[in-house]
Amino acid sequence: MHFEPSPATSGLQEAVAVFVQHRPRLFGIAYRVLGSVVEAEDVVQEVWLRWQKTDRSVVVSPVAFLSSTTTRLAINVAQSARVRRETYIGPWLPEPIDTSSDPEVGAQRAEALELVLLLLLEKLNPTERAAYVLREAFDYAYPEIAEILQLSVVNVRKIVSRARMRLSAESRESVDTAEHRHLLNAFVSAAQTGDVASLEAFLTSDAVSLSDGNGIRGAARIPVLGRARVANLTTAYSRFWQGVDLRWVDTNGRAGVMIYRDGEPATILTIAASKEGIYKLMWVWNPSKIAAFLDSRSRFAVALGSPLML
């Protein structure tokens, strides 16, 4: 006996199919605006709930509706997150994401994905950040961005232009992925052997080391500045490198090292490098951010029979 699905069931199945199709893009937008895997997932989940309850028969463009809802929710979350981060202990870094399965995280280009650029994006207000992300990473037209942000096209053009100028003034041209991995590998090898002279040779004169631990023991609570200080800090605790297991990971489209101690992931290390050398070390110690990185590997997995938890 054959049973035809009811209109309601058929409609929900179609809603799920549309949402799953665009989900990588929605996550990519939210993640770049928020710099947080967990917060981005929460936004995407809320978008799904709203999509499910929407009268979809009057939606002309599902992707436009979903993108607009995602962007506006992400802006709201970013505004409240800024207040929460004021109580963060020590440097704050974006939550790294595993990009081994999707190097671009749903974007048309891998723009605004590297940790160092996500960190710079934090200097923009949430609306500026969203406009920049929609334009540079997802190639939205200015009228589309204006409609999403409920601003004039002229205003959006100015916002994106200002964001570009501000970011270009503070960013540096990155080395390619192969050179980035080589530098990180050589740096870690020198650190393991306590070779301070080699470490200094890899670093720029204005190098900075940022340790994101939110008060966890062992993580520096202030940025460490300067070639000599960064090199000495990296080798100061000789026991840190003893008995650890190092594994390569893909962090935001770049190579990173996951440092395991006693079989447990303890730290993620990645770098930002230009042709002059390594200018920023980024150490993620915060256990919740390491857990989010590990969970991000399965962010596209869908629980069968449970569309609400897409």
Phi, psi and omega in degrees: 000137184249129180249128175281137177295144178293158178305323181295317179294316179298319180295320179292320178299320178293320179298319178297314182300316180295316183295315180299322180300320186261356185303316178303320178295317181297315178298318181300320177295308184298319182294318180292324179288325188259333184067023182220125177296312184296313180295323178295319178297320179297319178297313181298322178296319178294324177297319178300316180299319180290322178297321181295325184270350183283147171285092187288346180292339181258001179277115183288316182231104180303318182294325178293316178299312183293320179294317179298314181297317179298313183296314182294319177295318180297321177298316179299315180294320180298323180295320178283329180295325180300322178292317180297324184287347177294338179261004180292138182269115180086184181300144175253132174240151174301152175290120177293154181231142179283116182252022182293328181268334180216088185302338184252357179047053173081001182268159173286334173226158180278030182287149176057043182238325180301145182304319184295326178283322175301325178293320176295323180300334179297341179280347175270155175285163187304322180292317177299318180298315181297316180299315180297315181297314181298322182282309189278325182267328187242000173058035175290144176289154181302319177298325178294316180296319179300319179292319180297315184271355181057049178231170177283156178298319179300317180295318180297317178301318179294318181297313181295319180298315179296320180296317178300313182297318181294317181290320180294330180290333184252348182265166178233154180290124185281152171287165180287170187297324180294315179293323178300312180296319179300313180297317180296317180297315181294321180296313181295321179297318178294322179296320181295329180265000179072026183275087184295321182298317179293321179300314180298326181293332180279342189263150172281164182296331182257025182303148178224142177246124180245126180244113180265104181227348182052044176094358182294145182296135177100340181266127179298135185268357175226154176299141177258121189249142173099145184304309185294317182294318180296316180297316181292322178297319184296333181249359185298322182257085185301330181290340181302321185271355182276131175074014179267156176248125183254132179227136177289140175223159174263114180244109175055044176081003180231164178286143174219169178238124172267123182259117180259138174232127183055037177080359182248139178294125185247325186208145169247129178242130170218171186227163167242131185222144173242184180295341178280343180134191180283121181248351177211128170256134181235113181252121177256110179256335186303116183303325182292326179285326175294319178297320179295323178298314180295321179291333184294343179295335182245025187294340180264000180291136181246127178286117181301134178078006181226069184297337181291343181251030179302000000 
